[in-house]
Amino acid sequence: MSDRVFRAGAIGRTGRGNFGHGLHKCYEDARNVELVALADEDEEGRAQAAVETSVSQTYSDYREMLEREDLDIVSVCPRWVDCHEEMITAALEAGCHVYSEKPMTATPDAADRIIALADSRGLKIAVAHQAAYLPQIHAIRTMVDEGRIGKIVSIRATGKMDQRGGGEDLIVLGTHLFNLMRLFAGEVSSVWGRVTVEGRDIEPKDVREAGEPIGWIAGDAVLGFYVFASGATATFESRKRENRDGRPFGMEIRGESGSISFNADARQATLLEDDTPAPWEVSQVRSSIKMATTPLMTGNTLAIEDLVRSSVEDRDPISSARDARAALEMILATYASQVTGSRISLPLEDRGHPLASFRESR
């Protein structure tokens, strides 16, 4: 890590995405980074965020903050996606690296523009897929890389399947799972999807906005099938339910000789290994994986520290803008497959949102 202290700012929007999942509060424990300013157009929200972060320099207009403050990093915090491209673009044009709330954008073309601008200016963008930064996830990845379950054959992922089950679950929480799928299994080459409402195929009238502006969604049940370049496959499933216990949000990675299953932040993980002394005698050893675990939101601090390192080492962050775009393409390809009735190859040729044109066809 560089000894230089990086100066950071945070952009929030109280009442319209707020400060996301605490993306302004992750600097206190980050090494070599100091939060020196924040912006929020809402006076009360701005004052509250200043108290939470002990920051004295605040702005009602983030553009003024970017102009007046000499910043190295900017957190684009709102959960609502409608402002992300504008805010990220402004931060990049001010010469700042960016930590963005997820989803980074609602469409691939917006992500394309952001990535092209960052690349042209030699700047880095990290995205708040917090689990990708957790030590326990990387411990599991090491186990997989070391062959504890053999070559990856398939991955099964499920959303929270609460009242947001289906389309909203697909984008809000699926983005975390798709990002983790790629962390373990690499690039996805093709997608097949089924999206339904009350058991029937979605129709143009079913396309709607989610509870918060995160792009078009549809369906109360989603089943996606994904093929990786390696030949491995994966599924994602989400169905609407009214209970809110957060289960079974997580994934199972199946290998040729065992499997590892874990919840979304891997604070609970199980290893299933084959113990096969002879071809006709098959037994399996199941064990809980014992390892130190880090809370999910600590991933924000780890992401900021990795963003600093990535800027010094000139590499992509662990969860980069490119990774966020790829996860989004998996989501949108699921819809595109349902709408067209065909398998969809990645990367997507149509860089817009497939539900936008589908909605207009009614």
C-alpha positions in Angstrom: 0.0 0.0 0.0 1.2 3.5 -0.8 2.1 5.8 2.1 0.2 8.6 0.4 -3.1 9.6 2.0 -5.9 9.6 -0.6 -8.5 12.3 -0.2 -12.1 11.1 -0.6 -15.5 12.6 -1.1 -19.0 11.1 -1.0 -22.1 11.9 -2.9 -25.5 11.1 -1.5 -29.1 12.0 -2.4 -31.4 11.8 0.6 -34.9 10.7 -0.3 -33.8 9.4 -3.7 -31.4 6.6 -2.9 -29.8 8.2 0.1 -26.2 7.2 0.8 -26.8 3.6 -0.3 -25.5 0.8 1.9 -23.3 3.1 3.9 -20.8 3.9 1.2 -20.0 7.2 3.0 -19.2 5.5 6.3 -16.6 3.0 5.1 -13.6 5.4 5.3 -13.1 5.6 9.0 -11.2 2.3 9.2 -9.7 2.5 5.7 -5.9 2.8 5.6 -4.3 5.7 3.7 -7.7 7.2 2.9 -9.5 10.2 4.5 -13.0 11.3 3.9 -12.8 15.1 3.7 -16.1 16.2 2.1 -19.6 15.1 1.2 -22.5 16.3 -0.9 -26.2 15.9 -0.6 -28.9 18.2 -2.0 -31.1 17.6 1.1 -30.2 19.8 4.0 -31.2 17.4 6.8 -29.7 14.4 5.0 -26.5 16.3 4.5 -26.3 17.3 8.2 -27.0 13.7 9.3 -24.3 12.3 7.0 -21.8 14.9 8.4 -22.5 13.7 11.9 -22.1 10.0 10.9 -18.8 10.7 9.2 -17.4 13.6 11.3 -16.9 15.5 8.1 -17.0 19.3 8.4 -16.9 20.3 4.7 -20.3 19.7 3.1 -22.0 20.8 -0.2 -25.6 20.9 -1.5 -24.2 20.4 -5.1 -21.8 17.6 -5.7 -20.5 19.5 -8.8 -19.3 22.3 -6.5 -17.6 19.7 -4.2 -15.8 18.2 -7.2 -14.7 21.6 -8.4 -13.5 23.0 -5.1 -12.1 20.0 -3.3 -8.9 18.2 -4.4 -10.2 14.7 -4.3 -8.7 11.3 -5.3 -11.7 9.1 -4.7 -15.4 9.7 -4.8 -18.1 7.4 -3.5 -21.3 7.5 -5.6 -23.6 6.3 -2.9 -27.3 6.5 -3.9 -29.1 3.2 -4.4 -31.2 4.7 -7.2 -29.5 4.0 -10.5 -31.0 6.9 -12.4 -28.2 9.3 -11.3 -25.2 7.0 -11.4 -23.9 7.7 -14.9 -24.1 11.5 -14.4 -22.4 11.4 -11.0 -19.7 8.9 -12.0 -19.0 10.8 -15.2 -18.6 14.0 -13.2 -16.2 12.3 -10.8 -14.1 10.9 -13.5 -14.0 14.2 -15.4 -12.7 15.7 -12.1 -9.9 13.1 -12.1 -11.2 10.9 -9.3 -11.3 7.2 -8.9 -14.9 6.0 -8.1 -16.6 3.6 -5.7 -20.1 3.1 -7.0 -23.2 1.6 -5.4 -24.6 -1.4 -7.3 -26.2 -1.8 -9.8 -23.7 0.6 -11.4 -26.0 1.3 -14.4 -29.4 0.1 -15.7 -28.1 -0.6 -19.2 -24.8 -1.9 -20.8 -24.5 1.2 -23.1 -24.3 3.4 -20.0 -21.6 1.1 -18.5 -19.8 1.2 -21.9 -19.5 5.0 -21.7 -18.4 5.0 -18.1 -15.7 2.4 -18.7 -14.4 4.1 -21.8 -14.1 7.4 -20.0 -12.3 5.8 -17.0 -9.9 4.0 -19.3 -9.1 7.1 -21.3 -8.2 8.9 -18.1 -6.3 6.1 -16.4 -8.9 6.0 -13.5 -10.3 3.0 -11.6 -13.9 2.2 -10.7 -14.9 -0.3 -8.0 -18.5 -1.4 -7.5 -20.1 -2.3 -4.1 -20.4 -6.0 -4.5 -19.2 -6.3 -0.9 -19.0 -10.1 -0.7 -16.4 -10.2 -3.4 -14.0 -8.5 -1.0 -14.6 -10.7 2.1 -11.7 -12.9 3.4 -14.1 -15.9 3.7 -15.1 -15.7 0.1 -11.4 -15.7 -0.9 -10.8 -18.6 1.4 -13.5 -20.6 -0.3 -12.1 -19.5 -3.7 -8.6 -20.8 -2.6 -10.2 -24.2 -1.7 -11.8 -24.4 -5.1 -8.6 -23.4 -6.9 -6.7 -26.0 -4.8 -9.0 -28.7 -6.1 -10.9 -29.6 -2.9 -14.1 -30.2 -4.9 -12.5 -30.9 -8.3 -13.2 -29.0 -11.4 -16.3 -26.8 -11.2 -19.2 -28.5 -13.0 -22.2 -26.3 -12.0 -23.3 -23.5 -9.7 -26.8 -23.1 -8.2 -27.7 -19.7 -6.9 -30.9 -18.5 -5.3 -32.1 -15.0 -4.4 -33.8 -14.0 -1.1 -37.2 -14.9 -2.7 -39.1 -12.5 -0.4 -41.8 -10.1 -1.5 -39.3 -8.8 -4.1 -38.9 -12.3 -5.6 -38.7 -12.5 -9.4 -37.5 -9.5 -11.4 -36.6 -7.2 -8.5 -34.6 -10.0 -6.7 -32.9 -10.6 -10.1 -31.4 -7.1 -10.2 -31.1 -6.1 -6.6 -29.5 -9.2 -5.2 -28.9 -11.3 -8.3 -26.1 -8.8 -9.2 -24.2 -10.0 -6.1 -24.6 -13.6 -7.0 -23.7 -13.2 -10.7 -20.6 -11.3 -9.7 -19.6 -14.2 -7.4 -20.4 -16.7 -10.1 -17.9 -15.0 -12.4 -15.3 -14.7 -9.5 -15.3 -18.5 -9.2 -16.1 -19.7 -12.7 -15.0 -17.0 -15.2 -16.7 -15.5 -18.2 -20.2 -16.5 -19.3 -20.8 -17.3 -23.0 -24.6 -17.8 -23.2 -27.8 -17.4 -21.3 -31.3 -18.9 -21.3 -34.1 -17.5 -19.2 -37.7 -18.0 -18.2 -39.6 -15.1 -16.6 -43.2 -15.5 -15.5 -46.1 -13.8 -13.7 -48.5 -16.1 -11.8 -47.2 -19.0 -13.9 -47.6 -17.4 -17.3 -45.0 -15.9 -19.6 -44.5 -12.2 -19.1 -46.3 -9.8 -21.4 -45.5 -6.2 -22.3 -48.0 -5.0 -19.7 -46.0 -6.7 -16.9 -42.9 -4.5 -17.4 -42.6 -2.0 -14.6 -40.3 0.0 -12.4 -39.1 -1.6 -9.1 -39.8 0.0 -5.7 -36.8 2.1 -6.4 -35.5 3.3 -9.9 -33.1 0.5 -10.8 -34.2 -0.1 -14.4 -37.2 -2.0 -15.9 -38.1 -5.3 -14.2 -40.8 -7.9 -14.8 -42.0 -11.2 -13.3 -42.7 -12.8 -9.9 -40.6 -15.8 -10.8 -37.3 -16.1 -12.7 -35.2 -19.0 -13.7 -31.9 -18.4 -15.5 -29.5 -20.9 -17.0 -25.9 -19.7 -17.7 -23.1 -21.4 -19.7 -19.5 -20.5 -18.9 -16.7 -20.5 -21.4 -15.1 -23.2 -19.3 -18.1 -25.5 -20.0 -19.5 -25.2 -16.4 -23.1 -24.2 -16.0 -25.1 -22.2 -13.5 -28.7 -21.5 -12.5 -30.4 -18.6 -10.7 -33.9 -18.9 -9.3 -36.1 -16.5 -7.5 -39.8 -16.7 -6.7 -42.0 -14.2 -4.8 -42.8 -15.1 -1.2 -44.1 -13.0 1.6 -41.8 -14.2 4.3 -38.7 -12.0 4.9 -36.2 -14.3 6.6 -33.7 -13.8 3.8 -33.3 -17.4 3.0 -32.1 -19.2 0.9 -29.9 -16.3 -0.5 -26.6 -17.9 -1.5 -25.1 -20.5 -3.7 -23.8 -24.0 -4.1 -20.7 -24.8 -6.2 -20.6 -28.3 -7.4 -17.4 -29.9 -8.5 -16.4 -33.3 -10.0 -15.6 -34.6 -6.5 -17.6 -32.5 -4.0 -19.4 -29.3 -3.4 -19.3 -26.1 -1.3 -22.4 -24.3 -0.3 -22.6 -20.9 1.4 -25.0 -18.0 2.2 -24.4 -14.7 0.4 -21.7 -13.4 2.8 -20.2 -16.9 3.4 -20.5 -16.6 7.2 -22.0 -20.0 7.0 -20.4 -22.5 4.6 -20.5 -26.3 4.2 -18.0 -28.5 2.3 -19.1 -31.8 0.9 -16.2 -34.0 -0.2 -16.4 -37.4 -1.8 -14.4 -40.1 -0.1 -14.2 -43.0 -2.6 -11.9 -45.9 -1.7 -13.2 -48.0 -4.6 -15.5 -47.3 -7.6 -18.3 -49.3 -6.1 -18.1 -47.7 -2.6 -19.1 -44.1 -2.5 -19.3 -42.1 0.7 -19.4 -38.4 1.3 -17.9 -36.4 4.2 -19.9 -33.3 5.1 -18.3 -30.6 7.2 -18.8 -27.0 8.2 -16.0 -24.8 7.0 -14.4 -23.2 10.0 -12.8 -19.9 9.2 -12.7 -16.3 10.5 -15.6 -14.4 9.0 -15.9 -10.7 8.3 -19.3 -8.9 8.3 -20.7 -8.1 4.9 -20.6 -4.3 5.2 -16.9 -4.4 6.1 -16.6 -5.2 2.4 -17.0 -1.5 1.7 -13.9 -0.7 3.6 -12.0 -3.5 2.0 -13.2 -2.3 -1.4 -11.9 1.2 -0.7 -8.5 -0.2 0.3 -8.4 -2.4 -2.8 -9.4 0.6 -5.0 -6.3 2.5 -3.7 -4.1 -0.5 -4.4 -5.5 -1.0 -7.8 -4.8 2.6 -8.7 -1.2 2.2 -7.5 -0.7 -1.1 -9.2 -2.6 -0.1 -12.4 -5.0 -3.1 -12.4 -8.8 -3.5 -12.2 -10.3 -3.6 -8.7 -11.5 -6.9 -7.4 -15.1 -5.9 -8.2 -14.6 -3.6 -11.1 -16.9 -1.6 -13.5 -16.2 -4.3 -16.1 -17.4 -7.0 -13.6 -20.5 -5.0 -12.8 -21.3 -4.6 -16.6 -20.8 -8.4 -17.0 -23.2 -9.2 -14.1 -25.7 -6.7 -15.6 -25.5 -8.4 -19.0 -26.3 -11.8 -17.4 -29.4 -10.2 -15.8 -30.6 -8.5 -19.0 -29.8 -11.6 -21.1 -32.2 -13.5 -18.9 -35.0 -11.1 -20.0 -33.8 -11.1 -23.6 -34.0 -14.9 -23.7 -37.6 -14.8 -22.4 -38.7 -12.1 -24.8 -37.1 -13.7 -27.9 -37.6 -17.3 -26.9 -34.0 -18.1 -27.7 -30.6 -18.6 -26.2 -28.7 -15.3 -25.9 -24.9 -15.0 -26.5 -22.7 -12.7 -24.4 -21.6 -10.0 -24.7 -25.0 -8.6 -25.7 -25.3 -7.1 -29.1 -28.2 -4.8 -28.1 -26.6 -2.5 -25.5 -30.0 -1.2 -24.3 -32.6 -2.8 -21.9 -34.5 -5.6 -23.6 -37.6 -4.9 -21.5 -37.8 -1.3 -22.9 -38.5 -2.3 -26.4 -40.6 -5.2 -25.2 -42.8 -2.8 -23.2 -43.2 -0.5 -26.2 -44.5 -3.4 -28.3 -47.9 -3.5 -26.5 
